[in-house]
Amino acid sequence: MKAMILAAGRGTRLPPLTNHCPKALVEIAGRTLLEIALQRIATFGVRDFIVNAHHFADAIVEYLQKNQNFGLRIEILAKRNCSTLAAD
């Protein structure tokens, strides 16, 4: 089974937290919203993900690479040109 995480929003309701990073990378208790979502969904046995990104998409790719995709298979769908960026 594959899950899709929608992370393309601009985070317009969260400034100043989203002035320089995407909403998916906003931290709560030391963990990003993206990490929390990935790990919660993974508890149901899902290991394949598509992350839809647009606003600061490169930051999301870098974050996932830095964290070795949290041991998951993650594909980034970048809205800016409808291409797929490798996250691993």
Long-range contacts (C-beta under 8 A, 24 or more apart in sequence): 1-45, 1-46, 1-48, 2-46, 2-48, 2-49, 2-50, 3-41, 3-46, 3-48, 3-49, 3-50, 4-49, 4-50, 4-51, 4-52, 5-34, 5-37, 5-38, 5-41, 5-49, 5-50, 5-51, 5-52, 6-52, 7-34, 7-51, 7-52, 7-53, 7-60, 8-52, 8-53, 8-54, 8-55, 8-57, 8-79, 9-54, 9-55, 10-54, 10-55, 11-55, 18-55, 21-56, 21-59, 22-53, 22-55, 22-56, 22-57, 22-59, 22-60, 23-55, 24-51, 24-53, 24-60, 25-56, 25-59, 25-60, 25-63, 32-63, 34-60, 34-63, 34-64, 35-67, 35-70, 38-70, 38-72, 38-74, 39-70, 42-70, 42-72, 47-72, 47-73, 48-72, 48-73, 48-75, 49-73, 49-74, 49-75, 50-74, 50-75, 50-76, 50-77, 51-75, 51-76, 51-77, 51-87, 52-77, 52-79, 53-77, 53-78, 53-79, 53-85, 54-78, 54-79, 54-80, 57-85, 60-87, 61-85, 61-87, 64-88
